[in-house]
Amino acid sequence: MSDAGSAWTEAGERVAALGASLKRHYDERSGTASGEGSPDLGEAARQVADAVRDAVDSLGAAAQDPAVQEDARRVGTSFAEALSVTFAEVSAGLHRMATDTRDEGASGHAGSEPPRRGDEEDPGLEPWGTP
């Protein structure tokens, strides 16, 4: 992966592929929708309950499928790579900002301390800011 945008694009494609695999398993388990509706509310509730049961059963079956397991591993890897590239880019940006700020301070520009007056006593601060 060369940049965060392409890493996240690939991760999104992997999630879509996993979703397609899960949908295929669901469709195989439940058959295709007949499109026939029933005016009876009790029948509609039964159909919803059956659909939920079928979805849970198909997810259980999909979890056993080696192809779905591989898709899930790829999704995890893609997300890990996308996060890694993103954090590397953020880290590089923060490093550049810190270097730029340090360079500005060393050259006497913005961020430098005002000159000290001779009558002030140096508190003898350690590099980490404590006396």
N, C-alpha and C positions, 0 to 999 in steps of 0.2 A: 504494500500500500504506500502510495507516495503522498497523499494528502487526506485530510479528515473528510472532505466532501466525498471522495470516491470510496473511502472506507465505509461511511454511513450509507452510501448508495448500495454497496454490496451487501451490507447487513440487512437493509430493507428488502433487497431481492431474495435473500435467504429466508426471511420471515414470510414473504409471499409464497415461496416454494413450499415451506412447511405448512402454511395454511391450505395450499392446494392439496397436499398429501392428506391432511386431516379431513378436508372436504370429500376427497375421493373415498376415504374409508367410511365416512358417514353415509355417503350416497350408496355405497355397496351394501352397508348394513341395513339401511332403512328402505332401500328401493327408491324409485323416483316418486315425486309428489304427484298424486293423481289429479289435483286441481279441483276435485269435487268438494263442495262445501255442504255443511249441514246446518240448518237453522237452529237445531237443538243446542242449547247452551251446555247441557251436560255432555253431549257428544263432542263439542268443541273443547271442553275441559279435558276429556279423555284423550283427545288427539294431542293436546299440548303435553299432557303427562307422558304419553307414548313417545312423543318427539324428544322430550327431555331424557327419557330412559334410553332411547336409541342413541342420542348424542353421547351420553355417558358410556354406553356400551361400545360405541365406535371409538371413543377416545381410549378406552381400555384396550381394544383390539389394536388400535394404531400404535399404542405404546409398545406393543410386542413386535411390531413390524421392524425388521432391521433397517429398511430404507427410511422409515420415519425417524428411527433413532439416529441414523447418520445425518438426516436433515437437521435434527435438533442439535447435534454436535456442531454442524457447520454454522448454524445460527449463533450458537454460543461463541464459537471461534471468531466469527465475523464481528460480533459485538465487542469481544475482547480486543480485537485488532483496531476497531474503530475508536474505542476508548483510549487505547494506547497511543494511536496517532494523534488524537485530539489532545491528550495530556502532554505529549511531546511538543506539539505546536504551542500550547499555552506556556509550557516551561521555557521554550526558546524565546517566546515573546517577553516573558517576565525577565529573563536573563538579559535580553537586549535593552529593556527599559532600565534595569538596574545598572548596566554598563554605561548607558547614555547619561544617567543621573550622576554616576560617579565621575565620568569624564567632564561633565559640566562643572561639578564641584571642584575638581582639580585644576581646571583652567580659570577659575575665578568668576565664572558666570553664575547664572541662577542657581540657588541652593547653597552657595558658599556662605561661610560665617562672616559676620562683620569683623573688622579688625579689632583686636582687644586693646583696651587702654592699659597703660603701664602701671596704674595704681591698683588694678584689680588683682586679686590673688588667684593663682591657678589652683582649682580644687583637686588636681591630681587624679582625674578620672581614668579608670582602666578602660581598655578598648570596648568593653561591653557596657560601659556607661555607669558603673558604680564606683564610689570613692574607695 
